[in-house]
């Protein structure tokens, strides 16, 4: 059932509305579990659109399997999605830094407030992001260390490649996931792929993982085989960030999602005017190359890659 | 005056980004004050203010060698790249430098800019950030003081502006320059004013006067200034946000800084296709208009006006 959860009039003959598609069993009780699948907070991240489509398609085809409520919210920043705009258009703010929002603040904060209000009460929420246009990401769940005990077991049900447990950062208190976890909705943030693109394989795997999670918590009663991927987590290893020290054009040598060795060449930063290599990018550790730069132009400091250190390496020292 | 490049960031095809500082007085002299201009490329008022302060200090210093009594550093802007393109944020990835503090010198580009700026500016007794509001409004000049427990609100009175907003820090405030200065023991302030994208000299000049008054009162310069407001301290509870109930063409009737009374029309909203009057925005209280929506097209539920309620005059801080 399509429902409008927020609407506001725009200046010239248009209404901005946030919609959800609700799938529910006929007999809803207080014990009925509810999951919210949210995406499109950043308008340039499209990967979640495909997941919403696949999930809604599956639920349409299997109504008898639905034992809980599944709310699908494909577009939390509708103007942004339809105009390749990451932030909230006109206000130029990152919607995912305005949560939990407020009815007495500017429009983006009112939208955030409406999203929180409508998702509130869900037992689970999944916030699907792509990377931005600059980086390609292996599918991963990001979890604040404070929530790790509760959320890592849930994330494992997604059968996702990688679970990144990170330290709390104050500014992330203004994100959707923090707002919902604070309100008691167990919320996972998924990052995968790259901005402005859809990676079909990632979308298909995540959809299967979502169905597996839903089967596990009793929202659907049809057993789903999770993706065969075994999730690795950062609980026992470190993430290395590799940033450019020079400006230029980044030319990768390795593909994304491969194991790398310490000292291995990941790519080069070249200078097209001089015809020289400005910097050779070298892996600082053995591990999994889970983030690689997609957009070639770099400044000093631009993120080139992230590597999840191989925990075996530490054990052997 | 000594001009120096505080730091540089290289670029693929453009000339390097050079962040310049203008130093007055001897290094190590107390008291000391740093003034940092805009980090966004559309805060034109703030760039005007910073550059006019440099001009004033240089002219006075040339006329009177004993004019500078403390140490002053002015950084007119941190983001020339964005000014030169008419962009707000960092040109490549649209990130806001003022949510990157205290910065990280091995991190992303804007984290590195923040780290280098912070390193050059975190050892001053007083620290002033020139700031435009992030939402779509024009506002009267005011001092923003973040309530970290380290603030001394009395210092803010030396600016002589009418209002001092004592603000409880939000999560995004904790990564701002103003907040981090204060955590590192400076008495820090944001001077907030104007409207993004245009130069409003009348409002901007009030901020220039306020800075000169502050420098004089704090013993950084030898310069006589007139007495001004002792500063009304307000908090979020003293501000009434008045929202539009309709969307369309916005006809603002009342300028910022004007005293209004309960029931007074503040603005009108007309249907953008048919021209019919959709809403007359009415003041719900007596007070002073501190902010006004700054664009002629308005969304439904946008904050059209903010009014500092007259009842704030009973505020315990005054």
Interface residues (C-beta under 8 A of the other chain):
Chain A: X8 X9 X10 X11 X12 X13 X16 X86 X87 X90 X91 X92 X93 X97 X104 X105 X106 X107 X110 X132 X134 X170 X171 X172 X173 X174 X241 X243 X246 X247 X248 X249 X271 X272 X273 X297 X298 X299 X300 X301 X302 X303
Chain B: X9 X10 X11 X12 X13 X88 X89 X92 X93 X94 X99 X106 X107 X108 X109 X110 X111 X112 X134 X135 X136 X170 X171 X172 X174 X175 X241 X243 X246 X247 X248 X249 X272 X273 X297 X298 X299 X300 X301 X302 X303
